[in-house]
Amino acid sequence: MKIALCSKGNFSLEKGFTKNRIELAEALHKLGWETVMVDKQKLGIPSKEKYNAKKHSTALKEYLINNCYQFDVVLYEYDTLPFNRNLFDKNTLFVARPAILDFHFSRIKFRYNLKTKIARLIRLFVNRIHGNNIDTEALYKKIEYSLNQSDLIQVQNTKDRNLLITRGFNSNKIIIVPNGISSDRISMFKPNSNKYQEPFILAFVGTFDFRKGAMDFSDILSDLKNRFPSIKLKLLGTIYTADWVFNFFPKKHHSCIEVIPKFKSEDLPELLKDCTMGFFPSYLESFGFGALEMMCAGLPVVAYKSPGPSDFILPELLVPTGDRKALSKKIIALLENKEELKKKSKKAREIVVRNYCWEDIAKDVDVHYKYHFSKRGYAYKIGVKNINMLPIQE
């Protein structure tokens, strides 16, 4: 079968929002699929041009009108095709994939610093003056329309699926496809058995922003310092510079924080090798890939019970979203109990190995896609255009 994997930007393994599609494509290719990556360049949009939703949607629509007959499956961001399904070849399976499900934003509130709060208020005021207010209900209607036009909805976590069902979407139309780590890469992460002595190093892998709990890091570190004065933080993939990140912490703690804004994917196993645990105070994720990578390195991860991480992090290491004190207490309790820490380390890695290997996930995706493709009334033939496909005999 042949699949087009579409992106709003340029594909890169260093970008979390495209990494999963690259790795899914590689895993499907091993199963015999032909994969085509549809990025800005393929749509005729300059690679360095800032994303424009309307321009991108129009370009993607034109590309698919002219080319989707070549594909058995098209996987795309759910808000990029707000068009009637009848515009496109009926034989292709159109799969809408939410990166971050917008419906969560009215339910989950992030913490902001004073500067950002003021900036948001000014922007809101200016938008009102110019009549550019964001109509949330209109936005949601557009998203619902886009999702209803798809043949299949592919989410990355259980909470996303449940939320869509509560909004009236058919559960049979929604599949869960998590992120994974290839077997080759899993073998690169070597759990370190000599990391259970002070000074402990606590790891975080992900961008350092408000959605991921940037405002909570300082409180958590202060609580940990009261019990373990020598504890350190290693923040990986923050995107922002160390100077910018340090603005969120008191100066007295800067010396115990290591910030690495960017790193190559293959370097992460070594970067995590001296870490004892991971923490992930993110309020909202589609998946939370950084947490999975820490677990692959044998780091038990304490996290908020938010969409995404809740599906794979050890249940006993989850705390209510936004409860910084509870998160700190979980970390402290585990660091105080070396035997339990070792057990959780082993268990964390086993979860990744058993349930989140890309090759295994791709096999499930292969079954899902072929099943839903066949429900459209056609049998697939590898390498044959859809117009030549034969009806399935019931």
C-alpha beads as a LAMMPS data file, in Angstrom:
LAMMPS data file: protein, C-alpha beads

394 atoms
393 bonds

1 atom types
1 bond types

-500.0 500.0 xlo xhi
-500.0 500.0 ylo yhi
-500.0 500.0 zlo zhi

Masses

1 110.0

Atoms # bond

1 1 1 0.000 0.000 0.000
2 1 1 1.011 3.606 -0.430
3 1 1 0.657 6.391 2.128
4 1 1 1.195 10.150 2.040
5 1 1 2.268 11.600 5.390
6 1 1 1.592 15.331 5.444
7 1 1 3.193 17.996 7.620
8 1 1 2.603 21.690 8.291
9 1 1 6.348 22.292 8.177
10 1 1 9.570 20.584 7.159
11 1 1 10.289 17.038 8.253
12 1 1 13.118 16.630 10.753
13 1 1 14.031 14.074 13.424
14 1 1 15.010 17.001 15.653
15 1 1 11.436 18.339 15.597
16 1 1 9.006 16.507 17.830
17 1 1 5.960 17.385 15.723
18 1 1 7.384 15.650 12.626
19 1 1 9.634 13.039 14.223
20 1 1 6.820 10.590 14.844
21 1 1 5.664 10.625 11.214
22 1 1 9.199 10.036 9.951
23 1 1 9.595 7.065 12.271
24 1 1 6.120 5.710 11.491
25 1 1 6.959 5.961 7.788
26 1 1 10.187 4.016 8.333
27 1 1 8.365 1.302 10.282
28 1 1 5.615 1.005 7.652
29 1 1 8.251 0.870 4.905
30 1 1 9.709 -2.224 6.579
31 1 1 6.257 -3.811 6.247
32 1 1 6.240 -3.165 2.515
33 1 1 4.445 0.174 2.386
34 1 1 5.477 2.873 -0.054
35 1 1 5.720 6.148 1.850
36 1 1 5.751 9.736 0.607
37 1 1 6.520 12.671 2.902
38 1 1 4.469 15.720 1.907
39 1 1 6.107 18.833 3.361
40 1 1 6.041 22.549 2.556
41 1 1 8.475 22.116 -0.317
42 1 1 6.313 19.460 -1.966
43 1 1 3.353 21.839 -1.703
44 1 1 5.313 24.624 -3.386
45 1 1 5.749 26.694 -0.226
46 1 1 9.276 28.034 0.523
47 1 1 10.779 25.952 3.342
48 1 1 11.761 29.016 5.391
49 1 1 8.452 30.813 4.977
50 1 1 6.452 31.292 8.189
51 1 1 3.452 28.985 8.495
52 1 1 0.234 30.463 7.161
53 1 1 -2.792 28.262 7.878
54 1 1 -4.928 29.444 4.975
55 1 1 -2.096 29.257 2.432
56 1 1 -1.020 25.819 3.622
57 1 1 -4.574 24.411 3.596
58 1 1 -5.175 25.714 0.091
59 1 1 -1.890 24.265 -1.173
60 1 1 -2.572 20.895 0.490
61 1 1 -6.099 20.809 -0.958
62 1 1 -4.810 21.433 -4.491
63 1 1 -2.039 18.858 -4.094
64 1 1 -4.458 16.179 -2.896
65 1 1 -7.094 16.937 -5.517
66 1 1 -4.435 16.310 -8.153
67 1 1 -2.537 13.476 -6.483
68 1 1 -4.512 11.624 -3.822
69 1 1 -5.633 8.962 -6.338
70 1 1 -2.007 7.754 -6.130
71 1 1 -2.341 6.979 -2.431
72 1 1 -4.282 4.384 -0.506
73 1 1 -3.980 6.450 2.690
74 1 1 -3.398 10.146 3.397
75 1 1 -2.397 11.089 6.959
76 1 1 -2.695 14.815 7.696
77 1 1 -3.050 17.334 10.524
78 1 1 -6.735 17.487 11.373
79 1 1 -7.106 21.264 11.039
80 1 1 -5.419 21.549 7.632
81 1 1 -8.267 20.235 5.450
82 1 1 -11.461 22.147 6.345
83 1 1 -12.989 21.162 3.010
84 1 1 -15.786 18.929 1.799
85 1 1 -14.658 15.323 1.483
86 1 1 -16.262 15.068 -1.974
87 1 1 -13.486 17.238 -3.396
88 1 1 -11.084 14.319 -3.113
89 1 1 -10.857 10.816 -4.572
90 1 1 -13.384 8.657 -2.725
91 1 1 -11.157 5.576 -2.848
92 1 1 -8.358 7.059 -0.703
93 1 1 -8.578 6.705 3.086
94 1 1 -8.273 10.188 4.638
95 1 1 -6.894 10.001 8.180
96 1 1 -7.033 13.161 10.326
97 1 1 -4.420 13.360 13.049
98 1 1 -4.631 15.931 15.874
99 1 1 -1.197 17.197 16.980
100 1 1 -2.655 18.944 20.019
101 1 1 -6.425 18.547 20.351
102 1 1 -7.712 22.123 20.627
103 1 1 -10.766 21.144 22.657
104 1 1 -8.485 20.665 25.694
105 1 1 -7.600 24.362 25.850
106 1 1 -10.971 25.299 27.326
107 1 1 -10.557 22.620 30.005
108 1 1 -6.880 22.853 30.954
109 1 1 -5.392 26.157 32.108
110 1 1 -1.647 26.824 32.052
111 1 1 0.261 29.020 34.480
112 1 1 1.896 32.152 33.043
113 1 1 4.392 34.641 34.448
114 1 1 3.384 38.284 34.948
115 1 1 5.087 39.495 31.765
116 1 1 3.228 36.959 29.657
117 1 1 -0.097 37.665 31.369
118 1 1 0.252 41.369 30.579
119 1 1 1.258 40.626 26.978
120 1 1 -1.754 38.346 26.557
121 1 1 -4.105 41.005 27.954
122 1 1 -2.662 43.655 25.617
123 1 1 -3.007 41.334 22.642
124 1 1 -6.613 40.571 23.632
125 1 1 -7.365 44.296 23.939
126 1 1 -5.783 45.114 20.564
127 1 1 -7.653 42.267 18.882
128 1 1 -10.939 43.544 20.273
129 1 1 -10.270 47.042 18.944
130 1 1 -9.543 45.671 15.481
131 1 1 -12.348 43.117 15.600
132 1 1 -9.924 40.196 15.518
133 1 1 -11.228 38.335 18.545
134 1 1 -10.822 34.585 18.420
135 1 1 -14.301 33.072 18.384
136 1 1 -13.728 29.824 20.252
137 1 1 -17.064 28.331 19.277
138 1 1 -16.470 29.170 15.604
139 1 1 -13.015 27.584 15.850
140 1 1 -14.442 24.444 17.414
141 1 1 -17.126 24.221 14.720
142 1 1 -14.426 24.452 12.053
143 1 1 -12.433 21.683 13.751
144 1 1 -15.521 19.499 14.134
145 1 1 -16.359 20.024 10.479
146 1 1 -12.807 19.085 9.458
147 1 1 -12.882 15.942 11.580
148 1 1 -16.307 14.951 10.272
149 1 1 -14.997 15.190 6.711
150 1 1 -12.244 12.669 7.468
151 1 1 -12.686 8.929 7.018
152 1 1 -10.742 8.071 10.162
153 1 1 -9.441 10.019 13.171
154 1 1 -6.073 9.025 14.583
155 1 1 -5.272 10.251 18.099
156 1 1 -2.241 9.499 20.234
157 1 1 -3.834 9.002 23.649
158 1 1 -6.919 7.708 25.437
159 1 1 -8.050 11.085 26.813
160 1 1 -8.152 12.581 23.326
161 1 1 -10.302 9.700 22.136
162 1 1 -12.667 9.982 25.099
163 1 1 -13.005 13.736 24.658
164 1 1 -13.919 13.345 20.987
165 1 1 -16.515 10.719 21.881
166 1 1 -18.106 13.081 24.424
167 1 1 -18.363 15.651 21.612
168 1 1 -20.373 13.239 19.514
169 1 1 -17.787 11.534 17.325
170 1 1 -18.320 7.858 16.563
171 1 1 -15.947 5.724 18.629
172 1 1 -15.584 3.310 15.706
173 1 1 -14.060 6.106 13.664
174 1 1 -11.289 6.863 16.201
175 1 1 -8.095 4.858 16.598
176 1 1 -5.228 5.389 19.026
177 1 1 -1.731 5.289 17.539
178 1 1 0.923 6.185 20.116
179 1 1 4.484 7.216 19.426
180 1 1 7.243 4.682 19.722
181 1 1 10.970 4.085 19.589
182 1 1 12.575 1.816 17.002
183 1 1 14.147 -1.415 18.231
184 1 1 17.559 -0.226 17.042
185 1 1 17.249 2.993 19.026
186 1 1 15.890 1.223 22.108
187 1 1 19.117 -0.790 22.180
188 1 1 21.107 2.477 22.251
189 1 1 19.668 3.397 25.661
190 1 1 21.793 1.616 28.251
191 1 1 20.300 1.842 31.766
192 1 1 22.977 2.925 34.238
193 1 1 22.986 0.961 37.486
194 1 1 25.450 3.351 39.152
195 1 1 23.215 6.425 39.362
196 1 1 21.430 5.904 42.651
197 1 1 23.810 7.897 44.828
198 1 1 23.833 11.616 45.526
199 1 1 24.126 14.057 43.938
200 1 1 20.984 12.977 42.125
201 1 1 20.315 14.344 38.648
202 1 1 16.719 14.872 37.627
203 1 1 16.061 14.940 33.874
204 1 1 13.463 16.673 31.729
205 1 1 13.265 16.181 27.963
206 1 1 11.107 18.678 26.097
207 1 1 10.651 22.319 25.193
208 1 1 10.633 24.694 28.145
209 1 1 7.325 26.504 27.752
210 1 1 4.152 27.272 29.689
211 1 1 2.190 24.326 28.308
212 1 1 4.880 22.005 29.615
213 1 1 4.806 23.558 33.082
214 1 1 7.658 26.084 32.870
215 1 1 6.175 28.018 35.806
216 1 1 6.201 24.914 38.025
217 1 1 9.872 23.947 37.666
218 1 1 11.196 26.427 40.225
219 1 1 8.735 25.404 42.952
220 1 1 9.494 21.741 42.350
221 1 1 13.250 22.326 42.482
222 1 1 12.933 24.337 45.722
223 1 1 11.000 21.494 47.354
224 1 1 13.598 18.974 46.240
225 1 1 16.462 21.175 47.458
226 1 1 14.963 21.212 50.961
227 1 1 15.398 17.439 51.123
228 1 1 18.370 16.879 48.800
229 1 1 20.522 20.069 48.737
230 1 1 22.899 18.653 46.121
231 1 1 20.230 17.633 43.610
232 1 1 20.648 18.884 40.037
233 1 1 18.419 19.392 37.015
234 1 1 19.301 18.489 33.437
235 1 1 16.920 20.134 30.962
236 1 1 17.246 18.721 27.460
237 1 1 15.724 20.085 24.266
238 1 1 14.448 23.299 25.827
239 1 1 14.783 25.142 22.473
240 1 1 15.305 28.333 24.490
241 1 1 18.764 29.375 25.713
242 1 1 20.045 28.823 29.233
243 1 1 19.779 32.551 29.985
244 1 1 16.105 32.533 29.056
245 1 1 15.400 29.385 31.101
246 1 1 17.249 30.797 34.132
247 1 1 14.725 33.647 34.262
248 1 1 12.289 31.140 35.743
249 1 1 14.590 30.178 38.626
250 1 1 16.148 32.098 41.532
251 1 1 19.795 32.931 40.925
252 1 1 20.931 30.706 43.803
253 1 1 19.779 27.652 41.836
254 1 1 21.360 28.471 38.462
255 1 1 24.568 26.577 39.182
256 1 1 22.703 23.288 39.675
257 1 1 20.799 23.482 36.379
258 1 1 22.226 22.253 33.090
259 1 1 20.388 23.485 29.998
260 1 1 20.911 21.906 26.576
261 1 1 18.594 23.702 24.121
262 1 1 19.144 21.309 21.212
263 1 1 20.686 17.901 20.716
264 1 1 20.915 15.259 18.030
265 1 1 18.560 12.333 18.448
266 1 1 21.416 9.843 18.620
267 1 1 23.068 11.784 21.468
268 1 1 20.162 11.503 23.913
269 1 1 21.052 8.065 25.371
270 1 1 24.448 9.392 26.464
271 1 1 22.951 12.635 27.796
272 1 1 20.585 10.672 30.039
273 1 1 23.177 8.171 31.214
274 1 1 24.062 9.994 34.465
275 1 1 20.457 10.856 35.388
276 1 1 18.590 9.182 38.232
277 1 1 14.981 10.031 37.460
278 1 1 12.822 11.978 35.073
279 1 1 10.006 14.417 35.717
280 1 1 7.393 15.766 33.340
281 1 1 5.136 18.533 34.702
282 1 1 3.382 19.094 31.374
283 1 1 -0.244 20.225 31.441
284 1 1 -1.129 19.042 27.939
285 1 1 0.421 16.684 25.411
286 1 1 -0.696 14.613 22.488
287 1 1 1.777 12.021 23.699
288 1 1 4.797 13.267 25.624
289 1 1 7.621 11.654 23.677
290 1 1 10.343 13.075 25.949
291 1 1 8.883 11.170 28.880
292 1 1 8.922 7.929 26.887
293 1 1 12.576 8.456 25.959
294 1 1 13.497 8.966 29.606
295 1 1 11.723 5.744 30.505
296 1 1 13.598 3.967 27.716
297 1 1 16.812 5.044 29.462
298 1 1 15.576 3.314 32.612
299 1 1 14.428 6.495 34.352
300 1 1 11.162 6.303 36.282
301 1 1 9.228 9.450 35.377
302 1 1 6.952 11.382 37.755
303 1 1 4.377 13.417 35.843
304 1 1 1.081 15.224 35.855
305 1 1 -1.927 13.116 34.914
306 1 1 -2.360 14.963 31.644
307 1 1 -3.435 13.763 28.194
308 1 1 -0.609 11.768 26.657
309 1 1 1.742 10.707 29.470
310 1 1 -1.166 9.221 31.433
311 1 1 -1.282 6.349 28.952
312 1 1 2.222 5.016 29.551
313 1 1 3.754 6.420 32.734
314 1 1 3.485 4.149 35.768
315 1 1 0.070 4.993 37.336
316 1 1 1.568 5.277 40.803
317 1 1 3.924 8.002 39.558
318 1 1 1.137 10.244 38.235
319 1 1 -0.242 13.189 40.238
320 1 1 -3.142 15.603 39.583
321 1 1 -2.287 18.129 36.870
322 1 1 -0.836 21.292 38.404
323 1 1 -0.238 19.774 41.852
324 1 1 3.415 20.729 42.202
325 1 1 3.650 19.666 45.841
326 1 1 2.357 16.190 45.079
327 1 1 4.832 15.832 42.223
328 1 1 7.739 16.879 44.477
329 1 1 6.658 14.435 47.188
330 1 1 6.555 11.560 44.691
331 1 1 10.088 12.317 43.546
332 1 1 11.401 12.633 47.104
333 1 1 9.716 9.410 48.237
334 1 1 11.296 7.481 45.378
335 1 1 14.765 8.974 45.879
336 1 1 14.566 8.026 49.561
337 1 1 13.816 4.398 48.718
338 1 1 16.680 3.037 46.626
339 1 1 15.226 -0.458 46.203
340 1 1 11.894 0.905 45.030
341 1 1 13.714 3.314 42.733
342 1 1 15.563 0.433 41.101
343 1 1 12.334 -1.543 40.653
344 1 1 10.601 1.417 39.075
345 1 1 13.610 2.012 36.791
346 1 1 13.428 -1.536 35.489
347 1 1 9.662 -1.416 35.114
348 1 1 9.769 1.914 33.244
349 1 1 12.102 0.531 30.589
350 1 1 10.109 -2.699 30.295
351 1 1 6.967 -0.687 29.441
352 1 1 8.769 0.911 26.495
353 1 1 10.311 -2.329 25.246
354 1 1 7.065 -4.290 25.479
355 1 1 4.518 -1.734 24.331
356 1 1 6.187 1.144 22.479
357 1 1 8.476 -0.352 19.858
358 1 1 7.759 1.311 16.498
359 1 1 7.902 -1.973 14.618
360 1 1 5.077 -3.394 16.755
361 1 1 3.035 -0.178 16.588
362 1 1 3.395 -0.154 12.784
363 1 1 1.949 -3.670 12.597
364 1 1 -1.153 -2.439 14.425
365 1 1 -1.347 0.621 12.162
366 1 1 -1.049 -1.637 9.125
367 1 1 -4.049 -3.654 10.339
368 1 1 -6.091 -0.532 11.194
369 1 1 -5.467 1.184 7.878
370 1 1 -6.160 -1.918 5.783
371 1 1 -9.344 -2.628 7.724
372 1 1 -10.728 0.891 7.382
373 1 1 -9.536 1.073 3.791
374 1 1 -11.401 -2.141 2.971
375 1 1 -14.562 -0.752 4.617
376 1 1 -14.614 1.906 1.912
377 1 1 -15.565 -0.900 -0.485
378 1 1 -12.308 -1.546 -2.349
379 1 1 -9.540 -4.106 -2.209
380 1 1 -5.996 -2.785 -2.256
381 1 1 -3.322 -3.751 -4.739
382 1 1 0.214 -2.659 -4.061
383 1 1 1.447 -0.369 -6.796
384 1 1 -1.934 -0.130 -8.571
385 1 1 -3.791 3.180 -8.739
386 1 1 -7.096 3.244 -6.880
387 1 1 -9.112 3.669 -10.086
388 1 1 -8.156 0.085 -10.974
389 1 1 -9.084 -1.449 -7.635
390 1 1 -11.712 -4.143 -7.406
391 1 1 -14.795 -4.084 -5.171
392 1 1 -14.579 -6.344 -2.138
393 1 1 -16.987 -9.252 -2.171
394 1 1 -19.097 -9.273 0.985

Bonds

1 1 1 2
2 1 2 3
3 1 3 4
4 1 4 5
5 1 5 6
6 1 6 7
7 1 7 8
8 1 8 9
9 1 9 10
10 1 10 11
11 1 11 12
12 1 12 13
13 1 13 14
14 1 14 15
15 1 15 16
16 1 16 17
17 1 17 18
18 1 18 19
19 1 19 20
20 1 20 21
21 1 21 22
22 1 22 23
23 1 23 24
24 1 24 25
25 1 25 26
26 1 26 27
27 1 27 28
28 1 28 29
29 1 29 30
30 1 30 31
31 1 31 32
32 1 32 33
33 1 33 34
34 1 34 35
35 1 35 36
36 1 36 37
37 1 37 38
38 1 38 39
39 1 39 40
40 1 40 41
41 1 41 42
42 1 42 43
43 1 43 44
44 1 44 45
45 1 45 46
46 1 46 47
47 1 47 48
48 1 48 49
49 1 49 50
50 1 50 51
51 1 51 52
52 1 52 53
53 1 53 54
54 1 54 55
55 1 55 56
56 1 56 57
57 1 57 58
58 1 58 59
59 1 59 60
60 1 60 61
61 1 61 62
62 1 62 63
63 1 63 64
64 1 64 65
65 1 65 66
66 1 66 67
67 1 67 68
68 1 68 69
69 1 69 70
70 1 70 71
71 1 71 72
72 1 72 73
73 1 73 74
74 1 74 75
75 1 75 76
76 1 76 77
77 1 77 78
78 1 78 79
79 1 79 80
80 1 80 81
81 1 81 82
82 1 82 83
83 1 83 84
84 1 84 85
85 1 85 86
86 1 86 87
87 1 87 88
88 1 88 89
89 1 89 90
90 1 90 91
91 1 91 92
92 1 92 93
93 1 93 94
94 1 94 95
95 1 95 96
96 1 96 97
97 1 97 98
98 1 98 99
99 1 99 100
100 1 100 101
101 1 101 102
102 1 102 103
103 1 103 104
104 1 104 105
105 1 105 106
106 1 106 107
107 1 107 108
108 1 108 109
109 1 109 110
110 1 110 111
111 1 111 112
112 1 112 113
113 1 113 114
114 1 114 115
115 1 115 116
116 1 116 117
117 1 117 118
118 1 118 119
119 1 119 120
120 1 120 121
121 1 121 122
122 1 122 123
123 1 123 124
124 1 124 125
125 1 125 126
126 1 126 127
127 1 127 128
128 1 128 129
129 1 129 130
130 1 130 131
131 1 131 132
132 1 132 133
133 1 133 134
134 1 134 135
135 1 135 136
136 1 136 137
137 1 137 138
138 1 138 139
139 1 139 140
140 1 140 141
141 1 141 142
142 1 142 143
143 1 143 144
144 1 144 145
145 1 145 146
146 1 146 147
147 1 147 148
148 1 148 149
149 1 149 150
150 1 150 151
151 1 151 152
152 1 152 153
153 1 153 154
154 1 154 155
155 1 155 156
156 1 156 157
157 1 157 158
158 1 158 159
159 1 159 160
160 1 160 161
161 1 161 162
162 1 162 163
163 1 163 164
164 1 164 165
165 1 165 166
166 1 166 167
167 1 167 168
168 1 168 169
169 1 169 170
170 1 170 171
171 1 171 172
172 1 172 173
173 1 173 174
174 1 174 175
175 1 175 176
176 1 176 177
177 1 177 178
178 1 178 179
179 1 179 180
180 1 180 181
181 1 181 182
182 1 182 183
183 1 183 184
184 1 184 185
185 1 185 186
186 1 186 187
187 1 187 188
188 1 188 189
189 1 189 190
190 1 190 191
191 1 191 192
192 1 192 193
193 1 193 194
194 1 194 195
195 1 195 196
196 1 196 197
197 1 197 198
198 1 198 199
199 1 199 200
200 1 200 201
201 1 201 202
202 1 202 203
203 1 203 204
204 1 204 205
205 1 205 206
206 1 206 207
207 1 207 208
208 1 208 209
209 1 209 210
210 1 210 211
211 1 211 212
212 1 212 213
213 1 213 214
214 1 214 215
215 1 215 216
216 1 216 217
217 1 217 218
218 1 218 219
219 1 219 220
220 1 220 221
221 1 221 222
222 1 222 223
223 1 223 224
224 1 224 225
225 1 225 226
226 1 226 227
227 1 227 228
228 1 228 229
229 1 229 230
230 1 230 231
231 1 231 232
232 1 232 233
233 1 233 234
234 1 234 235
235 1 235 236
236 1 236 237
237 1 237 238
238 1 238 239
239 1 239 240
240 1 240 241
241 1 241 242
242 1 242 243
243 1 243 244
244 1 244 245
245 1 245 246
246 1 246 247
247 1 247 248
248 1 248 249
249 1 249 250
250 1 250 251
251 1 251 252
252 1 252 253
253 1 253 254
254 1 254 255
255 1 255 256
256 1 256 257
257 1 257 258
258 1 258 259
259 1 259 260
260 1 260 261
261 1 261 262
262 1 262 263
263 1 263 264
264 1 264 265
265 1 265 266
266 1 266 267
267 1 267 268
268 1 268 269
269 1 269 270
270 1 270 271
271 1 271 272
272 1 272 273
273 1 273 274
274 1 274 275
275 1 275 276
276 1 276 277
277 1 277 278
278 1 278 279
279 1 279 280
280 1 280 281
281 1 281 282
282 1 282 283
283 1 283 284
284 1 284 285
285 1 285 286
286 1 286 287
287 1 287 288
288 1 288 289
289 1 289 290
290 1 290 291
291 1 291 292
292 1 292 293
293 1 293 294
294 1 294 295
295 1 295 296
296 1 296 297
297 1 297 298
298 1 298 299
299 1 299 300
300 1 300 301
301 1 301 302
302 1 302 303
303 1 303 304
304 1 304 305
305 1 305 306
306 1 306 307
307 1 307 308
308 1 308 309
309 1 309 310
310 1 310 311
311 1 311 312
312 1 312 313
313 1 313 314
314 1 314 315
315 1 315 316
316 1 316 317
317 1 317 318
318 1 318 319
319 1 319 320
320 1 320 321
321 1 321 322
322 1 322 323
323 1 323 324
324 1 324 325
325 1 325 326
326 1 326 327
327 1 327 328
328 1 328 329
329 1 329 330
330 1 330 331
331 1 331 332
332 1 332 333
333 1 333 334
334 1 334 335
335 1 335 336
336 1 336 337
337 1 337 338
338 1 338 339
339 1 339 340
340 1 340 341
341 1 341 342
342 1 342 343
343 1 343 344
344 1 344 345
345 1 345 346
346 1 346 347
347 1 347 348
348 1 348 349
349 1 349 350
350 1 350 351
351 1 351 352
352 1 352 353
353 1 353 354
354 1 354 355
355 1 355 356
356 1 356 357
357 1 357 358
358 1 358 359
359 1 359 360
360 1 360 361
361 1 361 362
362 1 362 363
363 1 363 364
364 1 364 365
365 1 365 366
366 1 366 367
367 1 367 368
368 1 368 369
369 1 369 370
370 1 370 371
371 1 371 372
372 1 372 373
373 1 373 374
374 1 374 375
375 1 375 376
376 1 376 377
377 1 377 378
378 1 378 379
379 1 379 380
380 1 380 381
381 1 381 382
382 1 382 383
383 1 383 384
384 1 384 385
385 1 385 386
386 1 386 387
387 1 387 388
388 1 388 389
389 1 389 390
390 1 390 391
391 1 391 392
392 1 392 393
393 1 393 394
